[in-house]
Structures are given as C-alpha cells and as structure tokens.
C-alpha cells in the first residue's frame, strides 16, 4: 500500500524502479565479468601462475661438501677439517646498536672499529642475514655466548668446517693452502664445481688436486619469503658428496727429521724414492703456516707474507732456480765419457787457475797452489775446476747442453704440483733468443757452464731427480707426491710404471766412474761430502757451491756476511750399488755444500735406513704398518 | 510493542547473514595471511572492530531512518569538521594524513563521512516534492558530495575520495538526471581530464601508467599488480589451503590483509573461494537494491541505493584492482579487508539499509 497522492508520483515511482533496475543490472554485469576473469586466471591460466608463484618462493640453497683429507704414506693426517665456531649478530634482533657495540667489543675482545667495519661491509646484505663478528672463537667464548642467550639474543654461534693443518708449517709448500675462489678461478673451472667465495685450493697439492679434494656440493630447496629469509625446508634435495682423500708419498717421520735437521736455514731439500720417484720428504724454507689462510684471513696476514723480503710463499724446491755449481761436474763427466771426448784415465794438471784468452779462470783450491795432476775420478772428488774448464772447452757447449737435457735439466720434471720452473740450460740458440743485446755465444761462457755457473740454472727438484738417474744407471723418473687417491669407487693407486720417463742407455763404465767418484766424495779421506758418511750404507754424493758474490783471492769466504755467501748444494743417493733414496739438499747462502748441506742429508738418510732396517728385521713398528 | 515485533519480523536476515559471512571470511583470511608476519595482531583488532561495528549497526537500526535523516545535516556537518581537523592534526600514514586519533584508537573520518554523505544526499533527494534533476539540483547534490571529497583530497587520499563518485553518479541517475545533461557533463569531464592529469602527484601518475603497462617496473610499483595476479592465478580451482598461501604469508603480496585481501582468498581457496565471495557480494547488493525497491518512500529508496552505490562501487573498484583491470587505488574491500574505520562505516551503512527494510511497511 503506497501513498499515491499524485499520478505524477506514480510515474516517478515507475521511473525510479526502472533506474534501480539499470543499476542492478550494471552491478550484476560487472560481477559477472569479474567472475569470468577469476575463471580465466584461476582455471585457464592456473599452471602458468603456479609456476610463477613457485619460482617466487622456492630457492635452491647449496650445501658445501667437506674437503677431502690429505694423509702421509701411512695415513697419518697432514691436512684435515675441523669444526670452527663463528659469532654472529642478528641485526633484526638488535634495537640499539650504538649502545650494544662497545659492550660487544669488550665481550668478544675485538675493537669496536673492527665490529663497525664488519657491520658496514654487510650493509648491502638483507637484514635477516646475520653478520659474522668474530671468526673461529674458542670453546670458552662459545660457552659464554650460549650462557647469555636471554641477555644477548642477537648473538648466535655459527658452526663451520675449516681447513686444518695440524702440523703447522710442516711441508707447507707441498700441501699448499686454501682460500676463497676468485672470479677467474670460477670461470676456468671446467666441471663447474665451485662458485664465487667457495673455499678452494690456492697453492700446492690443495690446488693441484682441487677437483678431487673439493667434493660435490649438495643442495636443498627452501621456502623463502619476499625478503629472501629462509622459512622452511622442502623435499630432499641432494646431500653433498665429500671430497676424496689423498694419500701422499711423504713419510711424516722423514719429513719431521728433515724439518728438524734443516733448522733455521733458508733453502730447500727433497728426498725421493730412488726406484719410483715418490717424494719421501720435501722442505722449503722459510715456510708459512697454511692455517692462517684457512678462511677469510685478514688482509694484514696476506700482505705481510707477500711483502716479506724472504718470500716465504715461494716453493724453493720446484719454483726457484739456482746455479748448480760443482754438482754439474757429474753431468760433465757423464757427457765426456758417453761422447767419447775423454777417457776416465785423462790426466790434467791444475796450477790453481787457467788462462783462457783474456780471462783467468780460478780453481777453488787456489791457496794450496792447485790440485796438481788429477785424473777424472780425482778431479770429480776434489772438484777441480781447471780439469773441467779444459774438458768443457774440448767438448763444446752443444754436447754439454745435449746431455744436460737428456739428464732432465732445462725441462719440468712433471711433479704433481700446480707450477714448476724448468730452469735454463744455455746454448748458442738459447742465447740468441734470451740475450738480444749480445746474441753471440762466447767460448768463455762454455767454460763457466762447465763448472755449473754462467746462465745455467736448475731447481733442487731437478737435482734430486738427476741423482736418482745416476743412482739407477740411467732411468729418468717423474717425481710424484700422491701415492693413492680415493676415486668415485674404491681407491686409485698411483702406478709406479708411469713414473719412468725414459731410460738412458749409459755405458756401465760411465756409471761406475761417476758412482765411484761420488762414493769417494763422501767416504774418502778429504772428500768434500764427508759429513754425510754413514757406516755400511755407502752414501754417494756431490757437493756444490753456487757463487753469489765473486770471491777474490784475499777474501775469506767464510767471513763474508751471510747473504753474500755462496749457496750450498749436496746432491746424491744411497746406497751406492742398489740406491733406495736420492736427494738434493740446497742451503741458500750456506757457504760450502759439504759444511751445511751434507749433515742435513745425513740425518734424513739415517732415519730412512733405520726405518728400512726395522721393516727388514720384522720389528713391528706401529707407524711402519704396510699401507692398506 | 507490536510495532517492534512487526519490525523484527521484517528484519532482512539474508542481508545481515551474508554480510556476517563476508566478515567472517575476512577474519579467517586476515589471520591466515598475517600469522608470522609483522602484522600478526590484525586478527584480534579486526574482531574488536567488528564488535564495535555491529553495535553501531544496532544503534542505527533502532532509530527510525526518518529521524536520522532529520539530523543528517548535523552528522554531515560534524563529519566535515572532523575532516578539517584531520587535515590539521592528522597522523601521517603512507604519505597521507587520513587518521585522527582519539585516545589509543585511530580512525579515518573519511569513512564516517561516507555514511553521513549518503544520508545527506538521500535526505535532500528523498523529499517527496523533488522530481527530476535539473541543473540546479544536480549542482546541489554535487556540492553535498563534493565538499567531503575536496576535504579528503587534501589529505590526500585519492582512493577514498573516489569511492564517493558512485554516490554522485548513482544518486543523480536515480533522481532522473537527463541523458542530455549526462552527455554534456561527460564532455566537460573529458575536456578537463588533461588539466586534472597536470595536477596529479607524480606517484598518482605512476600508478596510472603502471596500470596501463604492468611490466614497466616489475620490482617497483608494478610489483603489486603482478604479485596479485600470481596470487590469484596460482590458487587454481581449489586453492592452496588455509595458511598455505605462499604469496600472502611470505609477504610477496603487499597489503595482503588490507587492499589485496581478496587475492589471498583467491590464493588459499581457489576459484571456489573467489566465486563464493563474489556470490555473497551479489546477495548483499541484491538485498540492498530490493530494499530500495520495496522502500516505503523515496528517502528509504535513496538511502538503500546510496549504500549500494558507495560500498558496492568500492567493492567493484577493489576487486578490479586485484584482478588488474583497474589501476591501484588503495581502496579496501568492504567487510572483508582489515581496517576498523572501513568496517564500521560499512556496517553503519548496512544498518541504514536494514533500517529501511524493517520499516518498509506503513503503519
């Protein structure tokens, strides 16, 4: 019942009803369009948006793989991993940072500036990502933090695997060190094993066997929110597969003996199994402690190592080259005999010097008035320069260079280390290329080379390999450091046959003369290597002195300042008839080879033969158990 | 006594229950999309506002709408004063001053102004002697709507200001605005548009540009739109389930419990959920329109249609934004979105409609 007072009211009423219907239809139509839009998005395009949604909130997070261990030949650990604790700050839980920092500085025993620096570096990172305030804290600090969870909720302890070198600087140059992968390394990584910032080998075996040690990273899928914070884990992912272990040829006992015997000298020494080329012990001094590189070490440590004028990071076994000095006379002898230039019976008279052209070449025993009449064996034992000056002059540089090359000089030995110096064996061709301002080979240079001076340069490793070659009568070995390494399935043994590079068909007479002479150097009265003599083990060797400073006749070499003194070589093998071990000991600025280098060799050899005797005698020494 | 009983018998239960259902859906979605996020307290606050809004609805229901209309000038003037106070003393949130604090409670006078303006327009156009809408009366209606709109634009809160437009258009149309006048007005607006564009703030221009080309800046302003579409689309037919919407709870979707609450419903409940929400809105709107149709007088019809236009229009704008068919305006979805002022305002509006429906029969 409507109050209809006027027909126009009735009209208006109807019109109003019609207009209401228009609005109603409009609303209904828009709602219908929206319903269809929902249908299109949620039914027709659902898969497309579902994929977009997943890629929005699912992230693949990688899990680092444990690095492979490195052990000595008897599986005693040389490199391991340990758990390290880092203290982190959750910035989201920190209300008043400025008030907290001084307190944290006291608690963590870190300067406030350091803390501020670390926080500043993390400024660009998402806020929920904790900032590491102090790395590798000890358990006492961890306990302190854990006990104050309520009081300092913004601090947490992060557990991380860290590379550990339990013996400190022992064999540091062999083992190498690790660090964060650089962009360059990531680019050159063929198997895509690592990403920027991963811990990878930077030097030594850590680098050489990186692909084996590194392992394969695992991953898990996590749900993240729009800020990237991990909310939960989903699915299984792939567990990381740890890196493979390396068993080295290094013997920890021998290595320790060598490190002790070497004392505080600078230089290097390497001892090889004379039959296989396996490196038994190897040292380079000064050394460094690879532990300091184990993780994001501070720039200061790095800088101090790089700037150290003594270059502690330099591996002096395979990366430094020096004049071989008198040791090269052994090469001269072999070359002369094999080329038929001279016979062992060749006699020569040494008066203490030899004038050749304009120049007078000195013999080292000058103050005794020369060596007098010497044959080849005696010239080698007494290391008579004049004998070899003349022999070199007769033979000519080509033949010398040919035999130096055959015996392994001027080329890399092929050891399993990332880099190796090949040294220099000079000859006219080399000089034409290397010395453009004076490309002509002068005969006087041959005479310098004949006693291991001049442009001739060798690495201590080449010297040790050469000693093994002489000891075996002509077998050139490839030195190696890894005995066995774990492979994907089982263990891959190093094959000793691979270790033989070539056999030189040397005449037995040549070997006999050289070995007799080298035996004499150590075992005959007045021999320069007498300090390496071991009863019943027939140690053979040759001392050498590489000139650093030109000594004139009125200066006593032993009274020179240490850094002007000559480098001391002692190179050899033992026992004479069936060599088991070959070695090169090099002491920088050590003066005469026999004085400083020979005793070092003797200490290691004694230890080596004691071990062998222990085995032969059936003595059960725990550490001498046959490797599994 | 008998009158009260008859009124009770005429109570529109369907409208009330549909509105209640939407509010409850809203509560569930607010909980699901904020749990574990910084906005986690929203659920409790919304429930509190709901109780307050329901009380307001009852008060509005009890007083005869004719009495309310008599005092509409007072309400209207009061709201305008509040809007002025907001401009002066308001709290700044998201670069606009739209909140007024009273004790610990914050509210937006602009939401309250909607109800007062609806009542004011209805009181003006609902007088029985008004027939047809000439230019003068249209100007008067424009003035009534325009004053609060201008005040709200000073805050500036363009979105809320825009929700007054359906009232002006709807009321003018219902009052009989001639087609010729509509055409002329449209031309004027079309000519004025470039001038308006020149006066828009840079962020407002950016919103319009992004609406026209959403991939323009996917990490910036277009981000909301894309994330909303992903939320809706990835819900599929049945949805990801309660508390399982990744877009909402992982905070990819901004304003997940306020302006984009429907996107969360769509994500967690799928097409079934979105269709259900649309159906409830359809019922609410239909009941409002039916109330207008069956109203005892023009005043009742204009009140019911005003409420339908303002809140229905706001709902359509909001849903359009969620679906990417309209530019981002920052308008909440009535009844569903988190936000006390909007909820209370909507419930007051529905209280008016229920009031009209309850008193549709003449004594």
Interface residues (C-beta under 8 A of the other chain):
Chain A: X1 X3 X8 X9 X12 X15 X16 X17 X19 X20 X22 X23 X24 X27 X28 X30 X31 X34 X35 X37 X38 X39 X41 X42 X43 X45 X46 X48 X49 X50 X52 X53 X56 X57 X223 X224 X225 X226 X227 X231
Chain B: X128 X131 X170 X173 X174 X176 X227 X229 X230 X231 X232 X233 X234 X235 X236 X237 X246 X247 X250 X251 X252 X266 X270 X271 X274 X275 X278 X281 X282 X285 X286 X289 X292 X293 X297 X298 X301 X305 X308 X309 X312 X316 X319 X320 X323 X325 X362
